[in-house]
Amino acid sequence: MIVDLAPRFLTWADVDPARHAFDSASVAQTVHSLGPARCVPIRSDVPAADSGSCSEEAEFWADAMSCALVLHYGRWTLGWRWAHDEGDFDGGPVGNWCCPQDSITTPEETLTRVEAALREWREWLEHLAAWFEAYPLDLSAVDDQRILWGRAARNLILQVVDRTGCGSGWHNHCRQVLAWFLDRWGVAVEVAQGLVEKAVGGRFHSWTGPDAVVIDDVADQLACSLRPGDGGTRAAVPAQDHLQRWLAIRASVP
């Protein structure tokens, strides 16, 4: 698995639906038109001890499909493999994909799972964007809005808890969503990530849902730590050359 394909490093600028057009109706046609769709590995029924090479081929294929989706749609698509529990990437919000070993079967079934997983990930991003917009906050007036900031953080934690099921590594995506929310309302990316890490600390754990007291405390600490000077502009995020990125990744994979 190529580390650069890990969705936990995506920023809000990478995934914000307002910045990235997407036609759900044409997903099937698009996925079938991509290069990896012409060479989907077929899982054969072999003993687990002999399945290493097949598993490796399947992982290479999944990485190739991720790269192809990024080249076509943008980096936001990397989340299509962020499955629940111990899938390709721990603790994600996607239920239509698990991992190459389990999700790759026949070519048609596999591509259908890719389409469904991509739609599911996009729907989650649009759901989050709607929640963000439901709390139109102003960093310059943070002293008057701390209760609202705290309420927003609490509700977002509950959304991630519900969506991920609190399996393995779910807290990574929870921290990411909180940082995305702060970024959306003007907090500089690095500052947002630091504030979230400090507020959460080590109080969220795999396979365990946080109780109400912990959620409220994390939300309150996050809201109380914000300062008007924490702002930054997302326009400063450099544009990425996706073609060069794809060529570099392709050159690194057999």
Solvent accessible surface area in square Angstrom, and as a share of the most:
residue,aa,sasa,rsa
1,M,99,0.44
2,I,35,0.18
3,V,112,0.65
4,D,75,0.39
5,L,4,0.02
6,A,11,0.08
7,P,1,0.00
8,R,116,0.42
9,F,125,0.52
10,L,5,0.02
11,T,34,0.20
12,W,3,0.01
13,A,9,0.07
14,D,23,0.12
15,V,0,0.00
16,D,12,0.06
17,P,20,0.13
18,A,98,0.76
19,R,117,0.43
20,H,42,0.19
21,A,96,0.75
22,F,40,0.17
23,D,82,0.42
24,S,50,0.32
25,A,94,0.73
26,S,35,0.23
27,V,0,0.00
28,A,37,0.29
29,Q,142,0.63
30,T,15,0.09
31,V,0,0.00
32,H,75,0.33
33,S,71,0.46
34,L,20,0.10
35,G,33,0.32
36,P,14,0.09
37,A,14,0.11
38,R,188,0.69
39,C,87,0.52
40,V,14,0.08
41,P,11,0.07
42,I,119,0.60
43,R,105,0.38
44,S,61,0.39
45,D,148,0.77
46,V,66,0.38
47,P,89,0.56
48,A,92,0.71
49,A,101,0.78
50,D,99,0.51
51,S,21,0.13
52,G,50,0.48
53,S,90,0.58
54,C,32,0.19
55,S,27,0.17
56,E,102,0.46
57,E,96,0.43
58,A,5,0.04
59,E,64,0.29
60,F,72,0.30
61,W,13,0.04
62,A,0,0.00
63,D,3,0.02
64,A,35,0.27
65,M,0,0.00
66,S,2,0.01
67,C,6,0.03
68,A,9,0.07
69,L,0,0.00
70,V,12,0.07
71,L,78,0.39
72,H,106,0.47
73,Y,38,0.14
74,G,7,0.07
75,R,22,0.08
76,W,0,0.00
77,T,0,0.00
78,L,2,0.01
79,G,0,0.00
80,W,0,0.00
81,R,1,0.00
82,W,4,0.02
83,A,2,0.02
84,H,64,0.29
85,D,54,0.28
86,E,122,0.55
87,G,14,0.13
88,D,18,0.09
89,F,24,0.10
90,D,60,0.31
91,G,0,0.00
92,G,0,0.00
93,P,1,0.00
94,V,0,0.00
95,G,48,0.46
96,N,65,0.34
97,W,5,0.02
98,C,51,0.31
99,C,26,0.15
100,P,5,0.03
101,Q,101,0.45
102,D,84,0.43
103,S,5,0.03
104,I,3,0.01
105,T,21,0.12
106,T,64,0.37
107,P,52,0.33
108,E,106,0.47
109,E,86,0.39
110,T,0,0.00
111,L,7,0.03
112,T,69,0.40
113,R,77,0.28
114,V,0,0.00
115,E,14,0.06
116,A,29,0.23
117,A,0,0.00
118,L,0,0.00
119,R,66,0.24
120,E,29,0.13
121,W,0,0.00
122,R,13,0.05
123,E,101,0.45
124,W,2,0.01
125,L,0,0.00
126,E,78,0.35
127,H,69,0.31
128,L,0,0.00
129,A,19,0.15
130,A,64,0.49
131,W,67,0.24
132,F,0,0.00
133,E,87,0.39
134,A,67,0.52
135,Y,31,0.12
136,P,90,0.57
137,L,10,0.05
138,D,70,0.36
139,L,14,0.07
140,S,86,0.56
141,A,34,0.26
142,V,0,0.00
143,D,99,0.52
144,D,130,0.67
145,Q,35,0.16
146,R,55,0.20
147,I,136,0.69
148,L,73,0.36
149,W,4,0.01
150,G,7,0.06
151,R,130,0.48
152,A,0,0.00
153,A,2,0.02
154,R,89,0.32
155,N,30,0.15
156,L,2,0.01
157,I,0,0.00
158,L,65,0.32
159,Q,42,0.18
160,V,0,0.00
161,V,33,0.19
162,D,123,0.64
163,R,70,0.26
164,T,4,0.02
165,G,57,0.55
166,C,12,0.07
167,G,2,0.02
168,S,11,0.07
169,G,5,0.05
170,W,0,0.00
171,H,33,0.15
172,N,28,0.14
173,H,0,0.00
174,C,0,0.00
175,R,41,0.15
176,Q,16,0.07
177,V,1,0.00
178,L,2,0.01
179,A,11,0.08
180,W,6,0.02
181,F,2,0.01
182,L,2,0.01
183,D,6,0.03
184,R,60,0.22
185,W,39,0.14
186,G,29,0.27
187,V,1,0.01
188,A,24,0.18
189,V,30,0.17
190,E,132,0.59
191,V,54,0.31
192,A,1,0.01
193,Q,89,0.39
194,G,40,0.39
195,L,28,0.14
196,V,2,0.01
197,E,90,0.40
198,K,165,0.70
199,A,4,0.03
200,V,1,0.00
201,G,45,0.43
202,G,59,0.57
203,R,78,0.28
204,F,10,0.04
205,H,104,0.47
206,S,40,0.26
207,W,150,0.53
208,T,73,0.43
209,G,42,0.40
210,P,23,0.14
211,D,86,0.45
212,A,62,0.48
213,V,116,0.67
214,V,36,0.20
215,I,7,0.04
216,D,54,0.28
217,D,52,0.27
218,V,0,0.00
219,A,1,0.01
220,D,77,0.40
221,Q,80,0.35
222,L,3,0.02
223,A,3,0.03
224,C,75,0.45
225,S,35,0.22
226,L,0,0.00
227,R,125,0.46
228,P,68,0.43
229,G,74,0.72
230,D,23,0.12
231,G,40,0.38
232,G,36,0.34
233,T,105,0.61
234,R,53,0.19
235,A,98,0.76
236,A,82,0.63
237,V,67,0.39
238,P,108,0.68
239,A,107,0.83
240,Q,85,0.38
241,D,86,0.44
242,H,60,0.27
243,L,103,0.51
244,Q,107,0.48
245,R,66,0.24
246,W,47,0.16
247,L,82,0.41
248,A,66,0.51
249,I,15,0.08
250,R,155,0.57
251,A,93,0.72
252,S,82,0.53
253,V,41,0.24
254,P,144,0.91
